[in-house]
Amino acid sequence: MGLILPAALDIAPVMVPVTALCWILLMVGAMVTHGRLGQFKLVMVNSICLVLAAFIAGDTSQPEHGPSGR
């Protein structure tokens, strides 16, 4: 919800990359934990979530350009 609603409702959209960064840190911790427990399938699931969060964080942290695209 924290990755979707702020941008969709235009309420504190600055929170989207912050939330995505926190999600990335959470997924790194989950990957370490699942790896230590030998749950390698869940490590892969966490890595997919991490990549999606990194994409959202990178995409939303870019400054918006005007109609000219410069």
Backbone hydrogen bonds in HBPLUS format (Angstrom, degrees):
<---DONOR---> <-ACCEPTOR-->    atom                        ^
c    i                          cat <-CA-CA->   ^        H-A-AA   ^      H-
h    n   atom  resd res      DA  || num        DHA   H-A  angle D-A-AA Bond
n    s   type  num  typ     dist DA aas  dist angle  dist       angle   num
A0004-ILE N   A0001-MET O   3.19 MM   3  5.27 139.5  2.37  98.7 109.6     1
A0005-LEU N   A0001-MET O   2.94 MM   4  5.69 151.5  2.02 150.6 158.5     2
A0008-ALA N   A0004-ILE O   2.97 MM   4  6.04 164.3  2.00 158.9 163.6     3
A0009-LEU N   A0005-LEU O   2.85 MM   4  5.71 165.3  1.87 156.5 158.6     4
A0010-ASP N   A0006-PRO O   3.02 MM   4  5.55 112.8  2.48 125.8 139.3     5
A0011-ILE N   A0006-PRO O   3.05 MM   5  4.89 136.0  2.25 132.8 143.1     6
A0015-MET N   A0012-ALA O   2.96 MM   3  5.79 167.5  1.98 125.1 129.2     7
A0016-VAL N   A0013-PRO O   3.17 MM   3  5.63 161.8  2.21 111.9 116.9     8
A0019-THR N   A0015-MET O   2.80 MM   4  5.87 161.5  1.83 151.4 156.1     9
A0020-ALA N   A0016-VAL O   2.92 MM   4  6.12 157.1  1.97 149.7 156.8    10
A0021-LEU N   A0017-PRO O   2.91 MM   4  6.04 152.5  1.99 141.2 147.9    11
A0022-CYS N   A0018-VAL O   3.03 MM   4  6.32 157.7  2.08 147.4 153.3    12
A0023-TRP N   A0019-THR O   2.88 MM   4  6.10 150.4  1.97 146.0 154.8    13
A0024-ILE N   A0020-ALA O   2.92 MM   4  6.20 147.3  2.03 144.1 152.7    14
A0025-LEU N   A0021-LEU O   3.08 MM   4  6.43 159.8  2.12 149.6 153.8    15
A0026-LEU N   A0022-CYS O   2.95 MM   4  6.20 152.8  2.02 145.0 153.0    16
A0027-MET N   A0023-TRP O   2.89 MM   4  6.14 154.2  1.96 147.9 154.4    17
A0028-VAL N   A0024-ILE O   2.98 MM   4  6.26 151.1  2.06 150.0 157.7    18
A0029-GLY N   A0025-LEU O   3.15 MM   4  6.40 162.5  2.18 146.4 150.4    19
A0030-ALA N   A0026-LEU O   2.92 MM   4  6.19 151.5  2.00 144.2 153.0    20
A0031-MET N   A0027-MET O   2.82 MM   4  5.99 153.3  1.89 145.9 152.9    21
A0032-VAL N   A0028-VAL O   3.03 MM   4  6.30 159.0  2.08 150.4 155.5    22
A0033-THR N   A0029-GLY O   2.99 MM   4  6.18 164.5  2.02 148.2 152.6    23
A0034-HIS N   A0030-ALA O   2.86 MM   4  6.01 171.5  1.87 154.5 156.8    24
A0035-GLY N   A0031-MET O   2.87 MM   4  5.89 151.8  1.95 142.1 150.6    25
A0036-ARG N   A0032-VAL O   2.97 MM   4  6.20 156.4  2.03 148.9 154.5    26
A0037-LEU N   A0033-THR O   3.09 MM   4  6.35 141.2  2.25 142.2 153.0    27
A0039-GLN N   A0034-HIS O   2.85 MM   5  5.01 152.0  1.93 157.5 153.5    28
A0038-GLY N   A0035-GLY O   3.12 MM   3  5.06 155.4  2.19  99.4 107.0    29
A0042-LEU N   A0039-GLN O   3.15 MM   3  5.59 126.1  2.45 104.7 117.0    30
A0043-VAL N   A0039-GLN O   3.21 MM   4  6.62 137.5  2.40 138.7 150.9    31
A0044-MET N   A0040-PHE O   3.24 MM   4  6.52 149.1  2.34 139.6 145.6    32
A0045-VAL N   A0041-LYS O   3.19 MM   4  6.58 151.6  2.27 140.5 148.0    33
A0046-ASN N   A0042-LEU O   2.90 MM   4  6.12 161.1  1.94 147.4 152.2    34
A0047-SER N   A0043-VAL O   2.89 MM   4  6.12 146.1  2.01 142.4 152.1    35
A0048-ILE N   A0044-MET O   3.05 MM   4  6.33 148.0  2.15 145.5 153.1    36
A0049-CYS N   A0045-VAL O   3.11 MM   4  6.46 159.7  2.15 149.0 154.2    37
A0050-LEU N   A0046-ASN O   2.85 MM   4  6.06 150.0  1.94 144.6 153.7    38
A0051-VAL N   A0047-SER O   2.97 MM   4  6.18 156.6  2.02 144.7 149.7    39
A0052-LEU N   A0048-ILE O   3.05 MM   4  6.33 162.0  2.09 150.3 155.0    40
A0053-ALA N   A0049-CYS O   2.96 MM   4  6.15 159.3  2.00 147.9 153.6    41
A0054-ALA N   A0050-LEU O   2.86 MM   4  6.06 153.2  1.93 147.8 155.7    42
A0055-PHE N   A0051-VAL O   2.91 MM   4  6.13 152.4  1.99 147.3 154.6    43
A0056-ILE N   A0052-LEU O   3.00 MM   4  6.28 158.3  2.05 147.7 153.2    44
A0057-ALA N   A0053-ALA O   2.83 MM   4  6.02 162.8  1.86 150.2 155.3    45
A0058-GLY N   A0054-ALA O   2.89 MM   4  5.96 161.6  1.92 146.4 151.6    46
A0059-ASP N   A0055-PHE O   2.89 MM   4  5.91 155.6  1.95 145.2 152.5    47
A0060-THR N   A0056-ILE O   2.98 MM   4  5.98 161.8  2.01 149.5 153.8    48
A0061-SER N   A0057-ALA O   3.12 MM   4  5.97 132.3  2.36 135.4 146.0    49
A0069-GLY N   A0066-GLY O   3.05 MM   3  5.62 158.2  2.10 118.5 124.8    50
